[in-house]
Amino acid sequence: MDTNLNTVNIQQNLSLNDFQNLVEDVLIRHKSILDITTKLDEYTTRINRAVVKSVTSCGCIEIHAMKQDYNKESLQEMKKSMSNHIKGELCPSCKEIIEEEIGAYMFYLSALCNALNINLCDSLINEYKNMKALGIFGLK
């Protein structure tokens, strides 16, 4: 019961700045920018592999890919017609694995920000402002 309560408190109170500062405190072995960038690549690959294993080994999700239809009258219609091609939902086991890999990726992303003296929260806020200003016209 205490573990769940602690998780809820962490979820409510954890900021990107807290996370980035903790990464700065605990990262020792892979401090080099070369190590950090290759670790980011490694965890990108691990995330991709975990998604693929959810399809090919577990089968909790399926991928039904087809051509996206961009020929619509408006951007809103186009947005509504787009698909992520995923059918089904991640099982708890696959979701846990992917969350762990994303967490490790976030660790090294924070480490990269620290090495380059970039505030991760500021980067996120700037992207948020761009999305708010451009809306659907940002076309990401």
N, C-alpha and C positions, 0 to 999 in steps of 0.2 A: 504494500500500500504506500509506504514512504517513497519507494522508487517512482511510482506513478506521479505522486505529488511533486517530487523533485523535477521530473520531466516536464510537467505542466509549468512549474515555476521557471525553468530554464527556457521553455518555449516562449513564455510571455515576456521574459526580461532580457533574453540574449539579443545583442545588437551586432551588426556587422563589425563595428569598431571593437567590441569586446572580443569577438572571434579573431579578428586580425591581430589584435594585441597579444592574445594567447598564442597564436601561431608564432609570432615574433619571439615569445618567451621559450617555447618548447622546441623550435626547429634548431637542430645542431648539425646533424649529419649531412643534410642536403642543402647547405646554405649557399652554395655556388649558384649563380644564375644559370649555369649549364646544367647542373643537377635539377634545378627547379623546372626549367623548360622541358627537359626530357621526362621528368615525373609528370608534368601536365599531359604530355603526349601519352605516356603510359596509362594514366587514369582515363583519358579519353577513350583509348583502346579498350580498357577494362569495362567501361560503361557500355560501349558498343557491344562487346562480347557478352555481357550479362543480358542485354536486351535480346540479342540473337539466341542465346541459350534459353530464354523464356519462351521463344518460339519453337526452337528445334529440339530441345531436350524436355522441357516441362510441358509445353503446349498450352500454357494458360492464356497466351495471346496468339493471334494469328495476324499475318500481314497480307492484306488484299490490295496490292498496289495496282493502280491503273493511271492512265493519263489524266492530269488535272485539266479541267475545262476553264480556260481563261476568257473565253468568248462570251462575256455577259454584258448586259447593258450598263451596269454600274459596278463600282468597287464593292458595294455592300452585297450585291448579288453574287459577285465573284467570291467574296469571303464566305458566304453561306454555302457555296457549292464546293469549297475545298474540303479535302478529307485528309486525316492523318494516316489512313490506311490500316489502322489497328482495329481488330475485332477481338472482343473479350477484355478481361481485366487481369492485371498482374495478381498472381496468388501471393499470399503473405510472404512466402519464402523468397520468391523472385523480387518482390518489392523491397524486402529487407536488404538483399544483396545489392540491388541497384542504388538504394539510398546510401549504403556504405561506400560504394564506389564514388557516388556524387559527393559525399562528405569528404572523402580523401582528395578528390579533385578541387573542392573548395579550399581545402587546406593549402594545397600547392598554388592555387590562384591567389590566395592571401599572401603566401610567401613571395610570389612574384611581385605583388603590389608592394610588399615591404621592401624588397630588394631595390625596386625602382622608385621608392618613396611616393607611392600613389595610394590614396585612401580609397579602399574598395567601396565604401559607402558613398563617397562623393561620385565615383564612377557610376554607381547604380542610380543615384539621384539625377545625374546629368542625363543618363539614358532615359529615365522616367520622364524628365522634363521634355526631352526630344519627342518621345512617344506621345505625350499629352499635347504638345504643340502641333505635331504633324499628323497625329491620329493615323487613320488608315492610309494616308498619303505617304507615310514613311516607307511603305512597301517592303517590309523585311521578309 
